[in-house]
Amino acid sequence: MVQALLMALLALLNGIQGPCHWYMFREPVMAGFWVGLIYGDPVQGTIIGATINVSYLGWISAGGANASDLYWAGLLGTFVAIKGGMSLDTAVAFAVPIGLLGNYVHVAYMTLASIWPTRMDVLAAKGDWKGIRTLQFLGGPALVLLLRAVPVFLIALYGGDLIQQFIDFLPTWAMNGLAATGKLLPALGMSMLLKFMYKKELLPFFILGFAIAAYTGLTDLLMFACVGGCLAFILIKLGFGRDAEKGVE
C-alpha cells in the first residue's frame, strides 16, 4: 500500500506541467530512478529508465500532440520491468506500447483541461482574480490526479502479480522477439535525434566518437562529454563554423 501510494504521488509529479517536474520526474531516466527507489533498487531503476530514455531521444510534442506518452513509458515501463524481472531489452520493448496507451490518457487530459480556460473567462468577467489563480494552480493537477495518479495507484497495488503471471504466460519465442525489438529501439531513438541535429560539417566528429567507443570499448559517457565539450570550446575559439554563418548572412 505504501509503495502504491508513493507510485501515485510520483505519477502526479510526473504528469504536472512545469520545468521542475519535467527534469526531475518526467524524463524516463528520472522516473526510473524514483520507481527504483520506491522498490528498493534505484540503480537498476535508473539503468532501465535511461535505456527507455534513449528510445525517446527524438521525441517531440508539437502543439500538444504526442506520438507516444513519455510520462508512462518511463514510469510504468520501469515498474513493469522491475516487477516482472525483465531484461533491459525486453523492458524497452514493453515501454513502447505502454507509452501508446498513455497517449490516450494524454488526449483525455488535454480534452478535459480545455474546460478551465472557459471557466477562467467567466471569472475574469466578474473580476474574480482569486478564482482564476485557484484554477491555475489546482485545475491541471486535479485532472492529473484523476487520470494518471489513480490508475497508477491501482496498477501498483494490484498489478504486480498480474504482470508476473503475464510474463510467465508468454512463450519463449515471444520474449525473444520482444528482446530483439528492444535492441533496435534505442538505435531508432538515436537516428531520430541525428535527423534533427545532422550537419555535414559535424559528421567527422560523430564518426570519430563512434570509432573511439567501438574500438576501445570505453563506455564512460562522462568522459566523452568532457572531451566533446573541450573540443567544442577549442573549435569555437578557432573560428569553426564562422565561414558558414557568413555565407548564410
N, C-alpha and C positions, 0 to 999 in steps of 0.2 A: 504493500500500500504506500509506504513512504517513497519507494523508488518510482512508483507510478505517479505520485503527486509531484515529485521533482521533475519527471519527464513532462508533465503537463505545464509546469512552470517554465521549463526550457522551451517547450513548444510556443508558449505565449511570448517569451522574449525573442524567440526565433522568428516569429511572424510579425511582430510590431515593426512598423516602418521607422527608420531613423539610422543615421550613420553609426552610432554606437552599437546598436543592435545588429546592423549589417556585419560589422567587422568582428564583433565579439561572439555572435550567436548564429548568424545566418549561414556563413560560409561553411561548407561541409567539413573542412578541416577543424574548425572551431566547434561545430555541432558534434562532430565525432569525439572531440576531447571531452566535452561535457557529458555526453552519453557514456563514454568510457569511465569517467569519474563516478557517475551515478552507480554504475555496475561493477566498480572495483578494479577497472583496468584502463586507466586514462591513456597509457602508452599505446595499447592496441587500438583503442578508440580513435586516437589521433592518426595512427597509421591507416586505418580503414577510411576515416573521413578525408584524409589527404589523397588517398588513392581515388576516391569518388570525386574529389575536387578537380583532379586532373582531367576527368572526363567532361567537366563543365567549364574548362578554361575559356572556350569561345562562346559561353552563354551570354546572351544579350536580351534584356527586356525592353523592347521598343514600344513606347506608348502604352506600357502596362500589359502588353501581350507577351506571354511566355510560351516557348516551345516545350518546356518542361519545368517542373516546380523544384527549384534549387533547395527550398526550405525542407521539404520532406525527404528529398533524395539523400541529403546528408544526415538528417535527424533519424528518420525511420530506417534508412539504409544501413546505418551503423548499428541501430538497435537490432534489426533482423540478423545482421552478420554476427553480432556478439551472442545473441540468444540462440542462434542456430549453429554456432561454431563453424561458420563458413570460412573458406579461404578468401584472400583478398580479391582474386579474380572473380570468384562467384559473387562476392558481396557487391562488386561494381555492376555486374550484370543484373542483380536484383534491384539495385538502386534506381535504374532507369525506369522500369515500369512503376515503381513507387513514385518517382517524380512525375510520371504521366498521370497517375491517379491524383497526386497532389495538385496537379494543374486544374482539375475540376473544382477543387476546394478554392483555388485562387480565383477562378472565374466567379464562383459563388460569392466570394468576399467582395470582389470589385463590383458585382451587381448590387449586393445589399448595401455596400458603402455609399452608393450613389444617392441614397435617401438623405444622408446627412447634409450635403450642400443645400438641398431644397429646404430642409428644416432650418438651416442657418439663414437662408434668405428671409424666412418668416420672422426669425428672431431679430435679424438686422432691421427689418421694417418697424419693429417695435422698440428698437434701440436697446435690446437686451444683450449687451456685450458679455455679461457673465454667463448667460446660457450658451452663447457661441463658444466661449472659452471652454466650458464644460464639455460640449460636444467634441471640440477639437482634441481634447486630452483623453476623453473616455469613449467616444464613439467607435473609433477604429479598434482599440484594444478589446472592447466588448465583443465585437464580431470575431476577432481573432480568438478570444476565449471560447466562443461558441463553436466556431468552425475548425479550429486547429487544436486548441488545448484539450478540449473534452474528448475528441476522438483519439488523440494520442494517449490520454489517460486510460481510456478503455482498452486500447491496444496493449499498452504496457502492463495493465492489470490482468487482463485475460488472454492476451495473445501469445505470451511466451511459449506456453506448452503447445499451442496450436501450430506455431511456427516450426517448432522442433518436429512435431508429427508430420507436418507438410514436407519438411526437408527429408525425413526418413522415408516418406512415401515415394519421393521422386526416384526414378531408376538411375542407375549409374551413368547411362549414356546421356540422360538429360542434364545431370550435374556436370558432366564433362563438356557438354555443349555450352552451358552457361559459363563455365570457366574459360573456354576458348573465346567466347564473345566478350567476356570481361577483360581479356588481354588486349582486345582490339580497341575498346572504348577509350582508354587513356590516349592511345595514338590518334584517335579521332578528335579528342579534345585539343591535343597539341596542333593538329593540322588546321582546325578551325581558328585557333589563335594565330597561327602563322599566316593564314589567309588575310587576316586583318592587319597584321604587323609587317607583312613582307615588303622589303625594299631590296632591289637588286644589289645596291652598294653594301648592304649588310649581310648578304648571303655568305661571303667568305668567313665572317665571324661565326655564323651558325655552323658551317662545316667544320671550322677549327674546333669549336667547343664539342661538337658531336664526336669528332675524331679523338680528341683527348679523352673523353668519357669512355668511348668504346674500346680504345686500345690500352688504356691504363687501368681501367676498372675502377676509377675513382667515383665515389657516389656521394661525396660531401658537397651538398648544394651550396652551403655557406661559402666554401672555398671558391666555387665557380662565381657566386655572386660578388665576392670581394674582388676577384681578378677582373670580372666583367666591368665592375664599377670603376676600377683603376684604369682599365683600357679606355673606357668611355671618357673619363676625365682627361686623359692624355691626348686622345684624338680631338676632343673639343678644343683643347689648348693649341693643338697643332693646326686647327682650322678645318678639320674634317667636315665635309658637307656644306661649307660656305659657298663653294662654286655652284652647287646645285640650287641653293637658295637664291643666289643672284640671278641664275637663269630663269627661275620662276618669276622673279620680280620683273 
